[in-house]
Amino acid sequence: MSCLKPIAASASPPEAELNCTVQHPVDLTSVRQLHRDLLNVEKAQRMAEFFSLLGDANRLRLLSALAIQELCVCDLAAAVKMSESAVSHQLRALRAMRLVSYRKQGRNVFYCLKDSHVLNLYREVAEHLDEDD
């Protein structure tokens, strides 16, 4: 069940309307069910770390390049106009969170998105941000 309802941009309800104004009994059955399905603290912490990692514009630019194609560190650095050292540092963080993977070919290291989940997440967020209000 979703309670996401479109709200007119110019018709924001006053903050008082967003809270219960009349005391009513808590629906314990509903609360118990919600508690069983609620995100546990450990997973919430891991997700917070994941989204925090994506809170960096340079990392997102690297992901956007890798959403297009596999690239070596030197090509990634040139594409995002960063030093190879800085790109490698960012890629290490992305690798630690399992967002990217790599393969070695001689002295070059090629990076790609880890799997379709990462690509889909990137595309969904980009598409969401392109939507009209």
C-alpha positions as CSV (number, residue, x, y, z in Angstrom):
1,M,0.0,0.0,0.0
2,S,1.4,3.4,-0.9
3,C,0.3,6.7,0.5
4,L,2.3,8.7,-2.0
5,K,-0.2,11.2,-3.4
6,P,0.5,14.1,-5.8
7,I,0.5,17.4,-4.0
8,A,0.1,20.6,-5.9
9,A,3.4,22.5,-5.7
10,S,1.7,25.8,-4.7
11,A,-0.8,24.2,-2.2
12,S,1.4,23.0,0.7
13,P,-0.7,22.3,3.8
14,P,0.2,24.2,6.9
15,E,2.5,22.2,9.2
16,A,-0.2,21.8,11.8
17,E,-2.3,19.8,9.2
18,L,0.5,17.2,8.9
19,N,0.1,16.0,12.5
20,C,-2.8,14.2,14.2
21,T,-4.9,16.9,15.9
22,V,-7.2,14.4,17.7
23,Q,-5.8,11.8,20.0
24,H,-6.9,8.3,18.8
25,P,-6.0,4.8,19.9
26,V,-2.9,3.3,18.3
27,D,-3.7,0.3,16.0
28,L,-1.4,-2.2,17.7
29,T,-2.0,-4.9,15.1
30,S,-0.9,-2.5,12.4
31,V,2.1,-1.3,14.4
32,R,3.2,-4.8,15.2
33,Q,3.1,-5.7,11.5
34,L,5.0,-2.6,10.6
35,H,7.6,-3.4,13.2
36,R,8.2,-6.9,11.7
37,D,8.7,-5.3,8.2
38,L,10.6,-2.2,9.3
39,L,14.2,-1.8,8.2
40,N,16.4,-3.1,11.0
41,V,19.0,-0.8,12.5
42,E,22.0,-2.6,11.1
43,K,20.7,-2.6,7.6
44,A,19.6,1.1,7.9
45,Q,23.2,1.9,9.0
46,R,24.6,0.1,6.0
47,M,22.2,1.9,3.6
48,A,23.0,5.2,5.2
49,E,26.7,4.6,4.5
50,F,25.9,3.5,1.0
51,F,23.9,6.7,0.3
52,S,26.5,8.8,2.0
53,L,29.1,7.5,-0.4
54,L,26.9,8.6,-3.3
55,G,26.7,12.0,-1.8
56,D,29.9,13.0,-3.6
57,A,29.5,14.7,-7.0
58,N,32.9,13.3,-8.3
59,R,31.9,9.7,-7.4
60,L,28.6,10.2,-9.2
61,R,30.4,11.5,-12.3
62,L,32.6,8.4,-12.2
63,L,29.5,6.2,-12.0
64,S,27.9,8.1,-14.9
65,A,30.9,7.4,-17.1
66,L,30.9,3.7,-16.1
67,A,27.2,3.5,-16.8
68,I,28.2,4.1,-20.4
69,Q,31.2,1.8,-20.7
70,E,34.0,0.1,-19.0
71,L,37.0,2.4,-18.7
72,C,40.6,2.3,-17.4
73,V,41.7,4.7,-14.7
74,C,43.5,7.0,-17.0
75,D,40.5,7.3,-19.4
76,L,38.2,7.9,-16.4
77,A,40.6,10.6,-15.0
78,A,40.6,12.4,-18.4
79,A,36.8,12.1,-18.8
80,V,36.1,13.7,-15.4
81,K,39.1,16.0,-15.4
82,M,40.6,14.6,-12.2
83,S,44.1,13.2,-11.4
84,E,44.5,9.4,-11.7
85,S,45.4,9.3,-8.1
86,A,42.1,11.1,-7.1
87,V,40.1,8.8,-9.4
88,S,41.8,5.7,-7.9
89,H,41.0,6.9,-4.4
90,Q,37.3,7.4,-5.3
91,L,37.2,4.0,-7.0
92,R,38.5,2.3,-3.9
93,A,35.6,3.7,-2.0
94,L,33.1,2.6,-4.7
95,R,34.7,-0.8,-4.7
96,A,34.5,-1.2,-1.0
97,M,30.7,-0.6,-1.2
98,R,30.5,-3.1,-4.1
99,L,29.4,-0.5,-6.6
100,V,32.2,-1.1,-9.1
101,S,34.4,-4.0,-10.0
102,Y,37.7,-4.1,-11.9
103,R,39.9,-6.3,-14.1
104,K,43.5,-6.0,-14.8
105,Q,44.9,-6.1,-18.3
106,G,48.7,-5.7,-18.3
107,R,49.5,-2.6,-16.3
108,N,46.0,-1.1,-16.9
109,V,43.1,-1.5,-14.5
110,F,39.6,-1.4,-16.1
111,Y,36.5,-0.5,-14.1
112,C,32.8,-1.2,-14.7
113,L,29.7,-1.0,-12.6
114,K,29.4,-4.1,-10.4
115,D,26.0,-5.3,-11.6
116,S,22.7,-4.4,-13.1
117,H,21.4,-3.2,-9.6
118,V,23.9,-0.4,-9.6
119,L,23.2,0.5,-13.2
120,N,19.4,0.5,-12.5
121,L,19.8,2.5,-9.4
122,Y,21.9,5.1,-11.3
123,R,19.4,5.3,-14.1
124,E,16.3,5.5,-11.8
125,V,17.7,8.4,-9.8
126,A,18.8,10.2,-13.0
127,E,15.4,9.7,-14.5
128,H,13.6,10.8,-11.4
129,L,15.6,14.0,-11.3
130,D,14.7,14.7,-15.0
131,E,11.0,14.5,-14.2
132,D,8.9,17.7,-14.2
133,D,7.5,18.7,-10.9
